[in-house]
Amino acid sequence: MILSLIFAVVAVLLAASGAFQPSLSSPVVIGGVAVYAIAVAVLAQIGLVYARRLERWSMTDSLSTLPNRRALHAYVKNHPALLEEMAVAIIDLDGFKSVNDHYGHAIGDQLIKECAIILRDYCGDNAKAFRLGGDEFAICLIGPLAGTIVEGIARSFIDHFRRPITIEGRRIVIGASAGITSSKGADRISSGEAMRRSDVAMYASKRNGKMRSTWYKKSLDASRESMRELDLEMRAALANDGFNLVYQPLVNAKSGEIVAVETLLRWDSRAGGPVGPHIFVPVAEESGLISEIGLWVLRGACLDALPWNDIKLSVNISAVQLRDVEFPILLGQILEETGFPAERLELEITETCLVNDPVLAERSLDLIRGFGVNVSLDDFGTGYASIGFLRQFRFEKLKLDRSLVVDAEGDEGSRAMMLSSITMAQALKMDVTAEGVETEEQAALVRSAGCDQIQGWLYYKALPASEIADKLTNATDLLPKQVVNG
């Protein structure tokens, strides 16, 4: 349009000046028209080149250079094989947020680029790789055996992260979880629905332990809806005091005196009946509500235990809380608000908290200990904790998991493992508690093995706060011979 306007203005000025008489056969007119036509053609070609380039840019993720979400939809829509099997896998990196938090976004970006290269290599000529955004990638294939091929690529990609990734000299440990769906023929679904189903399956992989791939099935939709409803109910319960706290005493292994209590969270007021922590805690961790619930538990337990003399108070914290950089600050605020002595508080963490991000965990634990709070390792014997971890994190207490105690009762190998764990803890100047003791035989076993404290139904079940003071007042100095039910 601008070129036409310029051409017209020049022609009018030349005609007005009398420099030439306009005529269709005039060489000037013919030459001008030719130049104009060539210019228009050249500009049109340039415009088409830029339009194609813009189209490619709109279909490409700028960081990873992989095709993006829009490209995946276009790939499926424009593929000629409308009835062939279509398979889609969505892959989400496990622990990527902690990489950004600890190393910074520049390293995080480099990690995304490296993951894109790895995924592209595994896809090769067999399938197409995409980056959907954040730390989420996708694989798509249309054709025979598409589901089998995509599953194989997803598994290979996940297995790649069983080894650390080196980024600018840093060995970074992350994982990956995948969800897969496929459809074909008259039942073939849209790309949008395929991505939704794969996303549902991917979150199932995360809930079931991560570092795995899961095929979509309809029951996962029902499960996800149940989780959403449970999350809404938990939020209402938290706002309306629907949760309550109970406390299970720990006794001195020699004297039988109550020396500590462990805080346990209960949700008994739900309309559908009581819900166990093993059900609602994982849902709260996935939704992020666990941080709010955890602070509520801490504050309530500190207020309840304040008048219980010198009794230690143990409170469990989740891996999600430990990864929250604000948690130590919020802990300090709760101690100040409640007036609870920091030296009487003991936070219990599991081995998972350490394995997922040991660097961030160590930083948080150092800040927590700065208040004077003790830290114990819970459920020892069920996971990955090693002597190196125990030396690195300097726990004040080691809690032997019930399974280790039960197995030691009838198996020499398990007994040797329990004894070596206790000896190791003592060498590192840690107290040792045996959990889940239910029989006199188990109590005698852990007592002779050198445990400092015993916890279990043989002595006390979990009690409401109102009964703890009475138990402290009337506790005998002799070892109980049966369960004290209160």
ZITA-V959446 format. One record per helix or strand. SS is the DSSP state (H for helix, E for strand). FROM is the first residue (numbers start at 1). LEN is the number of residues. Records with the same first field share a line. If there is no record, write none. Layout:
BEGIN
SS: FROM-LEN + FROM-LEN
END
This chain:
BEGIN
H: 2-16 + 27-32 + 69-10 + 96-8 + 105-19 + 146-15 + 185-3 + 191-17 + 218-22 + 277-11 + 290-16 + 319-5 + 327-12 + 342-3 + 351-6 + 358-13 + 387-7 + 402-9 + 412-16 + 440-10 + 465-10
E: 60-1 + 67-1 + 86-9 + 128-6 + 136-7 + 165-3 + 170-3 + 175-9 + 213-3 + 244-9 + 258-10 + 275-1 + 312-5 + 345-5 + 374-7 + 397-4 + 431-4 + 453-2 + 460-1 + 463-2 + 484-1
END
